[in-house]
Amino acid sequence: MTYDPRGQRGEGGGGAAGSERELKFIADPQTLKDALAAPLLGGGAGAGAPAWRELRTLYFDTDDGALSRARVALRVRRSQDGSVMGLKRAAANDRGMFEREETEVAVPSGGPDLSLFDKALAREVTDVTGGKPLAPRFGSDVRRAARTVAVEGAAIEVAFDDGFLFAGDRREPIAEIELELKSGPPCALFDLGLGLVEAFPVRLGLRSKAERAHALLVPEPPAPVRADDPALRPAMILDEAIAAVVRNCLAHFLGNLPALEGGDRVEAVHQMRVGMRRLRSAMDLFGKAFPTSEIDALRAEAKRIGTVLGEARDWDVFVERLRGGALARFAREPGFDLLIAAAEAKAAAGHAAVARLEDDKTVARFALKIERLATGRAWREGGAEEALAALNAPVAAFAARALDKLDRKVTKRGHRFQSLTPEARHKLRIDLKHMRYATEFFGGLFDAGAAGRFVKKASSLQDALGERNDAVIALRLVEDLAAPDPAGAGAFAHASGVVTGWCAREGEGDAGALDKDWRRVVKAASSWRKDYDKRVEPA
């Protein structure tokens, strides 16, 4: 049995109303020119000169930015063909970052007219704005050349945009290549995107023109993004649920790239690491049940990316310990300033290594391959009849079995908790982390409130165990540091000794508090999954 992605929602895109599946790539003017002539994107001999269109787009919002806060873009685009009003918003939680809900309708003037939308959509927009008046807030002026290329049985529109965004008197030049699926198998879109990444110096664009123009109007640094739970329903089949979970984890990881580039980089690295851990945990969970070489390869790549993020995060935590944690009390000790400077240099090198993941296209390749995995349902490949039947069954049955298995593993790992060695507790922390992530994925299928309480208790124990582990890591990091010059070697050694002694003490932790946290976790671990079969809605 072969999975056919043609039937997925969003196949057509680009209609008057529906879903739009699109990839955006950031380029520079020369790359735009080179890509326009590339056979890969429909150029080359016999392609003819492209027809350029002038597009002026105004985005409308309330004075207090109600639509932007709701991640809704209401625009009127004017060209030589007339004016079109469009509404774009993020697709449902389970659809991923590369799909948007879109509605377009011709308008007679340069302003929006909500009455031209259907009544339900017009009412939804009014509810978001609270009935406040709409006015043009920002926009774009671009020249666009577009052509449609045939790839693997799909029709994909390739648009080349050259121009600028504006908000008030602020301007920002843009050069973008957009790939939009018009018809056919969605995997072809990601294959073309991968080909584009390999052929040209482009970056994966994660913010829309509206979001980038809004940032000109309200110049605040992008905020790091925390994980949210995937929108699973008891009647959802497992096949759909796997795709939803994988996309949810990828969105958490990618959602922090803007903050990494121009916001709170320390927190962005932390959240990207958590996102990658969640994704690896999901691939472990599903890959064991439905093994494929594609999942194995991506899991290995996720581990490599996670290692780079982990190194940067370890140094960030260490620097925070030196500057603002308990170790800050030793700031006046001889050589402490030298120790901090050496640690900050290591942290900066770690962040540079993370930035290279984006610069060398590692992130773009990985993201497109993960989305292709989810879109093409690669876990179905080579599956036996029994496995395929399980994929077509409601997700709650698989979720309950998976959580019970993880619960048993955690309970066994934590047996005689108080006498566990540091190495055994570290392994327990890893297993507990996998169960916590699985609970975040599946908890809403059972008793969301009780599942949330378990996650809270598990997080508390993880944090406590993590503090001990951070102290152990800090001991290793101190050994990696060296005095910046021989003259300060003595003072540097003194400061290193102080830190080593303190971290060794912290590594022991509060045994009584840890034991209480463990008992709370054991008590809350499984009660919320009882009678799960009674909660499963008929398909």
C-alpha positions as CSV (number, residue, x, y, z in Angstrom):
1,M,0.0,0.0,0.0
2,T,1.4,3.4,-1.1
3,Y,0.5,6.6,0.6
4,D,-0.7,9.2,-2.0
5,P,-0.2,12.8,-0.7
6,R,-2.3,14.2,-3.5
7,G,-5.3,14.0,-1.4
8,Q,-4.0,16.2,1.4
9,R,-5.7,19.5,2.1
10,G,-3.9,22.3,0.4
11,E,-3.1,20.5,-2.8
12,G,-4.4,23.2,-5.0
13,G,-3.5,26.4,-3.2
14,G,-3.8,29.8,-4.9
15,G,-7.5,29.7,-5.3
16,A,-10.1,32.3,-4.1
17,A,-10.3,30.5,-0.8
18,G,-8.3,27.7,0.8
19,S,-4.9,26.7,1.8
20,E,-1.6,27.9,0.4
21,R,1.5,25.7,0.6
22,E,4.6,27.8,0.0
23,L,8.3,28.0,0.5
24,K,10.1,31.3,0.7
25,F,13.8,31.9,0.2
26,I,15.8,35.0,1.0
27,A,18.3,36.0,-1.7
28,D,20.3,39.0,-2.9
29,P,19.8,40.8,-6.2
30,Q,22.5,38.9,-8.0
31,T,21.2,35.5,-6.8
32,L,17.8,36.5,-7.9
33,K,19.1,37.3,-11.4
34,D,21.0,34.0,-11.5
35,A,18.1,31.9,-10.3
36,L,15.8,33.6,-12.8
37,A,17.9,32.2,-15.6
38,A,18.4,28.7,-14.1
39,P,16.8,25.7,-15.9
40,L,15.9,24.3,-12.4
41,L,13.4,27.2,-12.0
42,G,12.1,27.2,-15.6
43,G,14.8,29.5,-17.1
44,G,17.5,28.7,-19.6
45,A,17.5,28.4,-23.4
46,G,14.1,28.9,-25.0
47,A,12.5,30.2,-21.8
48,G,12.1,33.7,-23.1
49,A,12.4,36.9,-21.2
50,P,10.3,37.1,-18.0
51,A,7.3,39.4,-17.8
52,W,7.7,41.7,-14.8
53,R,4.6,43.0,-12.9
54,E,4.6,46.0,-10.5
55,L,2.8,45.0,-7.3
56,R,2.0,47.5,-4.6
57,T,0.6,46.0,-1.4
58,L,-0.9,47.8,1.6
59,Y,-1.5,45.9,4.8
60,F,-4.4,47.1,6.9
61,D,-4.8,46.9,10.7
62,T,-6.2,48.7,13.7
63,D,-4.1,51.4,15.4
64,D,-3.3,49.0,18.2
65,G,-2.2,46.2,15.7
66,A,-5.0,43.7,16.6
67,L,-4.6,41.7,13.4
68,S,-0.8,41.5,13.6
69,R,-1.0,40.2,17.2
70,A,-3.4,37.5,16.0
71,R,-1.0,36.7,13.1
72,V,-3.6,37.7,10.5
73,A,-2.6,39.7,7.4
74,L,-5.3,41.7,5.6
75,R,-4.0,43.3,2.4
76,V,-5.0,45.0,-0.7
77,R,-2.6,44.4,-3.7
78,R,-2.8,46.6,-6.7
79,S,-1.3,45.8,-10.1
80,Q,-2.1,46.7,-13.7
81,D,-4.8,43.9,-13.6
82,G,-6.7,45.6,-10.8
83,S,-6.9,45.3,-7.0
84,V,-7.3,42.1,-4.9
85,M,-8.1,41.9,-1.2
86,G,-6.4,39.0,0.5
87,L,-6.5,37.6,4.0
88,K,-3.7,35.3,5.2
89,R,-3.4,33.5,8.5
90,A,-1.4,30.6,9.9
91,A,-2.9,27.2,9.1
92,A,-4.2,24.9,11.9
93,N,-1.6,23.8,14.5
94,D,-1.1,20.4,12.8
95,R,-0.3,21.8,9.3
96,G,3.2,23.1,9.9
97,M,5.0,26.3,9.1
98,F,4.8,26.2,5.3
99,E,1.0,26.2,4.9
100,R,-1.3,29.2,5.4
101,E,-5.0,29.7,5.1
102,E,-5.7,32.2,2.3
103,T,-8.7,34.0,0.9
104,E,-8.6,36.4,-2.0
105,V,-11.4,38.4,-3.7
106,A,-11.3,41.3,-6.2
107,V,-12.1,44.7,-4.8
108,P,-13.2,47.8,-6.7
109,S,-11.0,50.2,-4.8
110,G,-7.7,50.5,-2.9
111,G,-9.3,49.8,0.4
112,P,-10.6,46.6,2.1
113,D,-14.3,45.7,2.1
114,L,-14.9,42.9,4.6
115,S,-18.5,42.4,3.2
116,L,-16.9,40.8,0.1
117,F,-15.7,37.9,2.3
118,D,-18.2,35.2,3.3
119,K,-20.1,36.1,6.4
120,A,-18.3,33.8,8.8
121,L,-14.9,35.1,7.8
122,A,-16.0,38.7,7.9
123,R,-17.3,38.1,11.4
124,E,-14.1,36.5,12.5
125,V,-12.1,39.5,11.3
126,T,-14.4,41.8,13.1
127,D,-14.2,39.8,16.3
128,V,-10.4,40.1,16.2
129,T,-10.4,43.9,15.5
130,G,-13.3,44.5,18.0
131,G,-14.9,46.5,15.2
132,K,-12.2,49.2,15.3
133,P,-11.5,51.0,12.1
134,L,-8.9,49.7,9.7
135,A,-6.2,51.8,8.1
136,P,-3.0,51.1,6.0
137,R,-0.2,50.4,8.3
138,F,2.7,49.1,6.2
139,G,3.3,47.6,2.8
140,S,5.5,46.5,0.0
141,D,6.5,47.6,-3.5
142,V,7.9,44.9,-5.6
143,R,8.6,43.9,-9.2
144,R,7.5,40.2,-9.7
145,A,8.3,37.8,-12.4
146,A,6.5,34.4,-12.2
147,R,6.4,31.2,-14.1
148,T,5.1,27.7,-13.5
149,V,7.3,24.7,-13.6
150,A,6.5,21.0,-13.7
151,V,8.2,18.9,-11.1
152,E,7.4,15.2,-10.4
153,G,3.9,15.6,-11.6
154,A,3.3,18.8,-9.7
155,A,2.7,22.3,-11.0
156,I,4.7,24.8,-8.9
157,E,4.6,28.6,-9.4
158,V,8.1,30.2,-9.0
159,A,7.9,33.9,-8.2
160,F,10.9,36.3,-8.1
161,D,10.3,39.4,-6.0
162,D,12.6,42.4,-6.1
163,G,11.7,45.6,-4.2
164,F,11.3,46.9,-0.7
165,L,9.1,46.9,2.4
166,F,7.9,50.1,4.0
167,A,6.3,51.4,7.2
168,G,6.1,55.1,7.6
169,D,9.5,56.5,6.4
170,R,11.3,53.2,7.1
171,R,12.4,51.0,4.1
172,E,13.9,47.6,3.8
173,P,15.0,46.0,0.5
174,I,13.8,42.5,-0.3
175,A,14.9,39.9,-2.8
176,E,12.9,36.7,-2.5
177,I,12.1,33.5,-4.4
178,E,8.8,32.0,-3.6
179,L,7.7,28.5,-4.5
180,E,4.0,27.8,-4.3
181,L,2.3,24.4,-5.0
182,K,-0.5,24.8,-7.4
183,S,-1.4,21.2,-8.0
184,G,0.0,17.7,-7.6
185,P,2.0,15.9,-4.9
186,P,3.2,18.2,-2.2
187,C,6.5,16.4,-1.8
188,A,7.6,17.8,-5.2
189,L,7.5,21.3,-3.6
190,F,10.1,20.3,-1.0
191,D,12.2,18.5,-3.5
192,L,12.4,21.7,-5.6
193,G,13.1,23.7,-2.5
194,L,16.0,21.3,-1.7
195,G,17.3,21.7,-5.2
196,L,17.2,25.5,-4.9
197,V,19.1,25.4,-1.6
198,E,21.8,23.3,-3.1
199,A,22.1,25.4,-6.2
200,F,22.1,29.0,-4.9
201,P,23.2,31.0,-1.8
202,V,19.7,31.4,-0.3
203,R,18.3,31.2,3.2
204,L,15.0,29.7,4.2
205,G,12.6,32.6,4.8
206,L,10.4,32.0,7.9
207,R,8.7,35.4,8.1
208,S,6.1,36.7,5.7
209,K,6.3,40.1,4.0
210,A,3.6,41.3,6.4
211,E,5.6,40.2,9.4
212,R,8.8,41.8,8.2
213,A,7.0,45.0,7.3
214,H,5.3,45.1,10.7
215,A,8.7,44.8,12.3
216,L,9.6,48.1,10.6
217,L,6.6,49.7,12.1
218,V,7.2,48.2,15.6
219,P,11.0,47.7,15.7
220,E,11.2,45.3,18.6
221,P,13.6,42.3,18.6
222,P,12.0,39.0,17.7
223,A,11.0,37.1,20.9
224,P,12.0,33.5,21.5
225,V,9.3,31.0,21.0
226,R,8.3,28.3,23.5
227,A,6.8,25.0,22.7
228,D,3.0,24.5,22.4
229,D,1.2,21.2,22.4
230,P,0.2,19.7,19.0
231,A,-3.5,19.8,18.3
232,L,-4.4,16.1,18.5
233,R,-8.0,14.8,18.7
234,P,-9.0,11.4,20.0
235,A,-10.5,10.4,16.7
236,M,-7.5,11.5,14.7
237,I,-5.8,8.6,13.1
238,L,-2.2,7.8,14.1
239,D,-0.9,8.6,10.6
240,E,-2.1,12.2,10.9
241,A,-1.0,12.5,14.5
242,I,2.6,11.6,13.7
243,A,2.7,14.3,11.0
244,A,1.2,16.8,13.4
245,V,3.7,16.0,16.2
246,V,6.7,16.2,13.9
247,R,5.6,19.5,12.4
248,N,4.9,20.9,15.8
249,C,8.4,20.1,17.0
250,L,9.9,21.5,13.8
251,A,7.9,24.7,14.2
252,H,9.2,25.2,17.7
253,F,12.8,24.8,16.4
254,L,12.5,27.0,13.4
255,G,10.3,29.6,15.2
256,N,13.4,30.7,17.2
257,L,15.6,31.5,14.2
258,P,14.5,35.1,14.0
259,A,15.4,35.7,17.7
260,L,18.7,33.9,17.1
261,E,19.5,36.4,14.4
262,G,18.3,39.6,16.2
263,G,16.9,39.0,19.6
264,D,17.6,37.2,22.9
265,R,20.2,34.8,21.4
266,V,20.8,32.9,24.7
267,E,17.1,32.0,25.1
268,A,16.8,31.3,21.4
269,V,19.5,28.7,21.5
270,H,17.9,27.2,24.6
271,Q,14.5,27.0,22.9
272,M,16.0,25.6,19.7
273,R,17.8,22.9,21.7
274,V,14.5,22.0,23.4
275,G,12.8,22.0,20.1
276,M,15.4,19.6,18.7
277,R,15.2,17.4,21.7
278,R,11.4,17.2,21.4
279,L,11.8,16.3,17.7
280,R,14.4,13.6,18.4
281,S,12.2,12.2,21.1
282,A,9.3,12.1,18.7
283,M,11.4,10.4,16.0
284,D,12.6,7.9,18.6
285,L,9.1,7.1,19.6
286,F,7.6,6.8,16.1
287,G,10.8,5.4,14.5
288,K,10.8,2.4,16.8
289,A,7.2,1.6,15.9
290,F,7.6,2.3,12.2
291,P,11.3,2.1,11.3
292,T,12.5,3.5,8.1
293,S,16.0,4.5,6.8
294,E,14.8,8.1,6.2
295,I,13.8,8.5,9.9
296,D,17.1,7.0,11.0
297,A,19.1,9.4,8.8
298,L,17.1,12.5,10.0
299,R,17.4,11.3,13.6
300,A,21.2,11.2,13.2
301,E,21.2,14.7,11.6
302,A,19.0,16.0,14.5
303,K,21.6,14.6,17.0
304,R,24.4,16.4,15.2
305,I,22.5,19.7,15.2
306,G,21.5,19.1,18.9
307,T,25.2,18.6,19.8
308,V,26.1,22.0,18.4
309,L,23.2,23.6,20.2
310,G,24.1,21.7,23.4
311,E,27.7,23.0,23.4
312,A,26.5,26.6,23.1
313,R,23.9,26.1,25.8
314,D,26.3,24.6,28.2
315,W,28.6,27.6,28.0
316,D,25.7,30.0,28.3
317,V,24.6,28.3,31.5
318,F,28.1,28.3,32.8
319,V,28.5,32.0,32.1
320,E,25.2,32.7,33.9
321,R,26.5,30.8,36.9
322,L,29.6,32.9,37.0
323,R,27.8,36.2,36.5
324,G,24.4,35.9,38.1
325,G,24.2,32.6,39.9
326,A,25.5,31.5,43.2
327,L,29.1,31.8,42.0
328,A,28.6,35.5,41.5
329,R,29.5,35.9,45.2
330,F,33.1,35.2,44.3
331,A,33.3,37.9,41.7
332,R,36.0,39.8,43.7
333,E,38.2,36.7,44.0
334,P,41.6,37.0,42.1
335,G,41.4,35.9,38.5
336,F,37.6,35.7,38.4
337,D,37.3,38.4,35.7
338,L,39.8,36.4,33.7
339,L,37.7,33.2,34.2
340,I,34.6,35.0,33.1
341,A,36.3,36.4,30.0
342,A,37.5,33.0,29.0
343,A,34.1,31.4,29.5
344,E,32.4,34.2,27.5
345,A,34.8,33.6,24.6
346,K,33.8,30.0,24.6
347,A,30.1,30.9,24.7
348,A,30.6,33.3,21.8
349,A,32.4,30.5,19.8
350,G,29.4,28.2,20.6
351,H,27.0,30.8,19.2
352,A,29.1,31.2,16.1
353,A,28.9,27.5,15.6
354,V,25.1,27.7,15.9
355,A,25.0,30.5,13.4
356,R,27.0,28.4,10.9
357,L,24.2,25.8,11.0
358,E,22.1,28.4,9.2
359,D,24.8,29.9,7.1
360,D,26.0,26.5,5.7
361,K,22.4,25.6,4.9
362,T,22.3,22.8,7.5
363,V,19.1,24.1,9.0
364,A,17.4,24.7,5.6
365,R,18.2,21.2,4.3
366,F,17.1,19.6,7.6
367,A,13.8,21.6,7.8
368,L,12.8,20.8,4.2
369,K,13.7,17.1,4.7
370,I,11.6,16.9,7.9
371,E,8.7,18.6,6.2
372,R,9.0,16.2,3.3
373,L,9.0,13.3,5.7
374,A,5.8,14.5,7.3
375,T,4.2,15.4,4.0
376,G,5.1,12.1,2.3
377,R,4.3,10.0,5.4
378,A,7.7,8.2,5.0
379,W,6.9,5.9,8.0
380,R,4.4,4.0,5.8
381,E,7.1,2.9,3.5
382,G,7.6,-0.9,3.6
383,G,5.2,-1.2,6.4
384,A,3.5,-4.6,6.9
385,E,-0.3,-4.8,6.8
386,E,-0.5,-4.8,10.6
387,A,1.5,-1.6,10.8
388,L,-0.5,0.1,8.2
389,A,-3.7,-0.9,10.0
390,A,-2.3,0.7,13.2
391,L,-1.6,3.9,11.3
392,N,-5.2,4.1,10.2
393,A,-6.5,3.5,13.8
394,P,-7.3,6.3,16.3
395,V,-4.1,7.7,17.9
396,A,-5.3,7.3,21.5
397,A,-4.7,3.6,21.5
398,F,-1.0,4.0,20.4
399,A,-0.6,6.9,22.7
400,A,-1.7,4.9,25.8
401,R,0.6,2.0,25.0
402,A,3.5,4.3,24.3
403,L,3.0,6.2,27.6
404,D,2.6,3.0,29.6
405,K,5.8,1.7,28.2
406,L,7.7,4.9,29.0
407,D,6.1,4.9,32.5
408,R,7.4,1.4,33.2
409,K,10.8,2.3,31.9
410,V,11.0,5.4,34.1
411,T,9.7,3.5,37.2
412,K,12.3,0.8,36.7
413,R,15.1,3.3,36.1
414,G,14.1,5.1,39.3
415,H,13.9,2.0,41.6
416,R,15.7,2.8,44.9
417,F,16.0,6.4,43.8
418,Q,17.9,7.6,46.9
419,S,20.8,5.1,46.2
420,L,21.2,5.8,42.5
421,T,24.6,6.9,41.2
422,P,25.0,10.2,39.4
423,E,25.2,8.3,36.1
424,A,22.0,6.4,36.8
425,R,20.2,9.6,37.8
426,H,21.3,11.2,34.5
427,K,19.9,8.2,32.6
428,L,16.6,8.5,34.6
429,R,16.5,12.2,33.7
430,I,16.7,11.4,30.0
431,D,14.0,8.7,30.2
432,L,11.8,11.1,32.3
433,K,12.4,13.8,29.6
434,H,11.1,11.4,26.9
435,M,8.0,10.6,28.9
436,R,7.4,14.3,29.6
437,Y,7.6,15.1,25.9
438,A,5.3,12.2,25.0
439,T,2.8,13.5,27.7
440,E,2.9,16.9,26.1
441,F,2.2,15.3,22.7
442,F,-0.6,13.0,23.8
443,G,-1.9,14.2,27.2
444,G,-4.8,16.2,25.7
445,L,-6.2,12.9,24.4
446,F,-7.0,11.8,27.9
447,D,-7.2,14.2,30.8
448,A,-5.4,17.4,29.8
449,G,-5.5,18.9,33.3
450,A,-4.1,15.8,35.0
451,A,-1.5,15.4,32.3
452,G,-0.5,19.0,32.7
453,R,0.0,18.4,36.5
454,F,2.2,15.4,35.7
455,V,4.3,17.5,33.2
456,K,4.7,20.2,35.9
457,K,5.9,17.6,38.5
458,A,8.2,15.9,35.9
459,S,9.6,19.3,35.0
460,S,10.3,20.1,38.6
461,L,12.3,16.9,39.1
462,Q,14.0,17.4,35.7
463,D,15.1,20.9,36.8
464,A,16.4,19.6,40.1
465,L,18.3,16.8,38.4
466,G,19.4,19.2,35.8
467,E,21.0,21.5,38.4
468,R,23.1,18.6,39.5
469,N,24.0,17.8,36.0
470,D,24.8,21.4,35.2
471,A,27.3,21.4,38.1
472,V,28.9,18.2,36.7
473,I,29.1,19.8,33.3
474,A,30.6,23.0,34.8
475,L,33.4,20.9,36.3
476,R,34.2,19.7,32.8
477,L,34.0,23.2,31.3
478,V,36.4,24.6,33.9
479,E,39.0,22.1,32.7
480,D,38.5,23.3,29.1
481,L,39.5,26.9,30.1
482,A,42.9,28.3,30.0
483,A,44.4,31.6,31.3
484,P,44.5,34.2,28.5
485,D,48.2,35.0,29.3
486,P,50.9,33.5,31.5
487,A,51.0,36.6,33.8
488,G,47.5,35.8,35.0
489,A,47.9,32.1,35.3
490,G,48.1,32.0,39.1
491,A,45.0,34.1,39.7
492,F,43.2,32.2,36.9
493,A,44.1,28.9,38.6
494,H,42.8,30.3,42.0
495,A,39.5,31.3,40.5
496,S,39.2,27.9,38.7
497,G,39.8,26.2,42.0
498,V,37.0,28.2,43.7
499,V,34.6,27.3,40.9
500,T,35.6,23.6,40.9
501,G,35.0,23.4,44.7
502,W,31.7,25.1,44.6
503,C,30.4,23.0,41.6
504,A,31.5,19.8,43.3
505,R,29.4,20.8,46.3
506,E,26.4,21.8,44.2
507,G,26.6,18.5,42.4
508,E,25.6,16.7,45.6
509,G,22.2,18.5,45.8
510,D,19.5,18.2,48.4
511,A,18.8,14.4,48.6
512,G,15.6,14.9,50.6
513,A,14.0,17.4,48.2
514,L,14.9,15.2,45.2
515,D,13.3,12.2,46.8
516,K,10.1,14.1,47.4
517,D,10.0,15.3,43.8
518,W,10.5,11.7,42.6
519,R,7.6,10.4,44.8
520,R,5.3,13.1,43.4
521,V,6.2,12.1,39.8
522,V,5.5,8.4,40.5
523,K,2.2,9.2,42.0
524,A,1.1,11.4,39.1
525,A,2.6,9.3,36.3
526,S,-0.3,7.1,35.1
527,S,-3.6,7.9,36.9
528,W,-4.8,10.3,34.2
529,R,-4.6,7.6,31.5
530,K,-7.1,5.2,33.2
531,D,-10.1,4.2,31.1
532,Y,-8.6,5.9,28.0
533,D,-10.7,3.6,25.8
534,K,-13.9,5.3,27.1
535,R,-12.6,8.6,25.9
536,V,-11.9,7.6,22.3
537,E,-14.5,9.0,20.0
538,P,-15.7,6.9,17.1
539,A,-13.8,7.6,13.9
